[in-house]
Amino acid sequence: VVRVESQVHQQTAHHGDDQLETMLMRLSRGSGVAGLSGIRAINGRIVRPLLGFRKSELRGICASLGWHPMEDPSNADERFDRVAMRNALAATELPIAPPAMARTAKAMRDADEALDWAANKLAADYVHADPDGGVTLDVAALPHELVRRLVMRGFAMLGQTAPRGEQIETAIAKLHDGQATSLGDIIIRPALTDAPKWHLTPAPPRKVRG
């Protein structure tokens, strides 16, 4: 644990091979730009200073110093997705290299940050709080990825976290088709106007059977 700028930061030993495994696992799950940005070197108070090293390099450094790295027994359990992916990579001859994947992760991270920046700029004009306690989104002529991020900001304004992945994609498709839908504790309805707008409101409390 290190102290940086009066805050306690926790360092982890994630390395370049972990980054490669993470990105391939997320790719196999259909992750988008944010997921494919991989493991972040700094995420809040978590710092990962070894992402630029291969596992073999770190083992070599430890050996040269007479250190014996600890082995986590779960690393041999193929019930874990990461272990299964690690074993599959060890058996493949495909030229998949952690350094190249690290460059891809950085490119995806840069794209994710750029899209977030654009969504934050657009939110002032396209996301509005309503007097009834709901939120209205103006989704006219916006690219799909920006619409998705604005939906997430609408959820945040209502104190909720929007589901990700297939759930939000299915909901957006229904809304474009003019159908109301629900995500978590939020109901989203197409507004009854000529302009493509969506109205988000908290779902009413569920009735409790006695």
C-alpha positions in Angstrom: 0.0 0.0 0.0 1.4 3.4 -0.9 0.3 6.9 0.1 -0.1 9.4 -2.8 -1.3 12.9 -2.4 -2.6 12.2 1.1 -4.8 9.3 -0.2 -4.1 5.6 0.4 -3.7 3.7 -2.8 -3.7 0.0 -3.1 -1.4 -1.6 -5.6 -2.2 -4.9 -7.3 0.1 -7.2 -9.3 -2.0 -7.5 -12.5 0.3 -7.8 -15.5 0.2 -7.8 -19.3 -1.0 -11.4 -19.5 -3.9 -10.6 -17.2 -4.8 -7.7 -19.6 -4.8 -10.0 -22.6 -7.0 -12.6 -20.8 -9.4 -9.9 -19.6 -9.9 -8.4 -23.1 -10.4 -11.8 -24.7 -12.9 -12.8 -22.1 -14.8 -9.5 -22.6 -14.7 -9.9 -26.3 -16.2 -13.3 -26.1 -19.0 -11.8 -24.0 -19.8 -9.1 -26.5 -18.4 -6.2 -24.5 -18.4 -2.7 -26.0 -15.8 0.1 -26.0 -15.7 0.4 -22.2 -15.3 -3.3 -21.6 -12.6 -3.7 -24.3 -10.6 -0.9 -22.6 -9.4 -3.7 -20.3 -7.9 -3.4 -16.9 -7.2 0.2 -16.0 -3.8 1.1 -14.7 -5.5 3.5 -12.2 -9.1 3.0 -11.1 -10.0 5.1 -8.1 -7.6 4.1 -5.4 -6.5 0.9 -7.1 -3.1 1.2 -8.9 -1.7 -1.5 -11.2 1.9 -0.6 -12.0 2.8 -3.9 -13.6 0.5 -4.0 -16.6 3.4 -3.2 -18.9 5.2 -6.5 -18.0 4.7 -10.0 -19.2 4.2 -12.7 -16.5 7.4 -14.4 -17.7 9.3 -11.1 -17.2 8.1 -10.7 -13.7 9.0 -14.3 -12.9 12.5 -13.7 -14.2 12.9 -10.6 -12.1 11.8 -12.5 -9.0 14.2 -15.4 -9.8 17.1 -13.0 -10.2 16.4 -11.6 -6.7 15.9 -15.0 -5.1 12.2 -14.3 -4.5 9.6 -17.1 -4.7 6.2 -15.8 -6.0 3.1 -17.1 -4.2 0.8 -19.3 -6.2 -3.0 -18.9 -5.8 -4.6 -22.4 -5.9 -7.6 -21.1 -7.7 -5.3 -20.5 -10.8 -5.6 -24.2 -11.5 -9.4 -24.3 -11.3 -10.9 -24.3 -14.8 -14.3 -23.6 -13.4 -13.1 -20.0 -13.5 -13.4 -18.3 -16.9 -10.0 -16.6 -16.5 -8.3 -20.0 -15.9 -10.0 -21.6 -18.9 -8.9 -18.6 -21.1 -5.4 -18.8 -19.7 -5.1 -22.5 -20.5 -6.6 -22.0 -24.0 -4.0 -19.2 -24.7 -1.2 -21.5 -23.5 -2.3 -24.1 -26.0 -2.7 -21.8 -29.0 -0.2 -20.9 -31.7 -2.1 -17.8 -32.7 0.2 -14.7 -32.6 -1.7 -12.9 -29.8 0.8 -10.8 -27.8 0.1 -8.9 -24.6 2.0 -5.8 -25.7 -0.1 -5.4 -28.9 -3.3 -6.0 -26.8 -2.2 -3.3 -24.4 -2.0 -0.8 -27.3 -5.6 -1.9 -28.3 -6.7 -1.5 -24.7 -5.3 2.1 -24.6 -7.0 2.9 -27.9 -10.3 1.6 -26.6 -9.9 3.5 -23.4 -9.2 6.7 -25.3 -12.3 6.2 -27.4 -14.4 5.5 -24.3 -13.1 8.7 -22.6 -13.9 10.7 -25.8 -17.4 9.3 -26.0 -18.0 10.1 -22.3 -16.7 13.6 -23.0 -19.1 14.0 -25.9 -22.1 12.6 -23.9 -21.4 15.0 -21.0 -21.4 17.9 -23.4 -24.7 16.7 -25.0 -26.4 16.0 -21.7 -27.0 19.7 -20.9 -29.1 20.0 -24.1 -30.5 16.5 -24.5 -31.3 15.3 -20.9 -33.8 17.3 -18.8 -35.4 16.9 -15.4 -39.2 17.0 -15.5 -41.5 18.6 -12.9 -43.1 15.2 -12.3 -39.8 13.8 -11.0 -38.9 12.0 -14.3 -36.3 12.7 -16.9 -36.8 13.4 -20.7 -34.2 12.4 -23.3 -34.1 14.0 -26.7 -32.6 11.3 -28.9 -33.1 13.0 -32.3 -30.4 12.2 -34.9 -27.8 11.0 -32.3 -25.6 8.0 -32.9 -26.6 4.8 -31.0 -23.6 4.8 -28.6 -24.3 8.4 -27.5 -28.0 7.5 -27.1 -27.0 4.6 -24.8 -24.7 6.9 -22.7 -27.4 9.5 -22.4 -29.9 6.9 -21.2 -27.3 6.0 -18.5 -27.1 9.7 -17.5 -30.9 9.8 -17.3 -30.7 6.9 -14.8 -28.1 8.7 -12.8 -30.3 11.8 -12.5 -33.0 9.5 -11.0 -30.5 8.0 -8.5 -30.3 4.7 -10.4 -27.6 2.7 -12.2 -28.6 1.6 -15.7 -28.1 -2.1 -16.6 -25.5 -2.7 -19.3 -25.0 -5.1 -22.1 -27.9 -6.9 -23.7 -30.6 -5.5 -21.4 -30.0 -1.8 -22.4 -29.6 -2.7 -26.0 -33.0 -4.5 -26.1 -34.7 -1.6 -24.3 -33.3 0.9 -26.8 -34.4 -1.2 -29.7 -38.0 -1.3 -28.3 -38.0 2.4 -27.7 -36.9 3.1 -31.3 -39.9 0.9 -32.3 -42.3 3.1 -30.3 -42.7 0.6 -27.4 -42.5 1.3 -23.7 -40.1 -0.8 -21.7 -38.6 -1.1 -18.2 -35.0 -1.3 -17.0 -34.5 -2.2 -13.4 -36.7 0.2 -11.4 -37.2 2.7 -14.2 -40.0 2.7 -16.8 -39.1 4.4 -20.2 -41.9 5.5 -22.6 -41.6 7.2 -26.0 -43.0 10.7 -25.5 -46.2 11.6 -27.4 -44.6 14.2 -29.6 -43.4 14.4 -33.2 -39.7 14.6 -32.0 -38.1 11.4 -30.8 -38.1 11.8 -27.1 -38.1 9.3 -24.3 -39.5 9.8 -20.8 -38.0 8.0 -17.8 -39.9 7.6 -14.6 -39.3 5.5 -11.4 -41.6 2.5 -11.4 -44.3 2.6 -8.8 -43.7 0.6 -5.6 -44.4 -3.1 -5.9 -47.5 -4.3 -4.0 -46.6 -6.6 -1.1 -49.0 -9.5 -0.7 -50.2 -10.0 2.8 
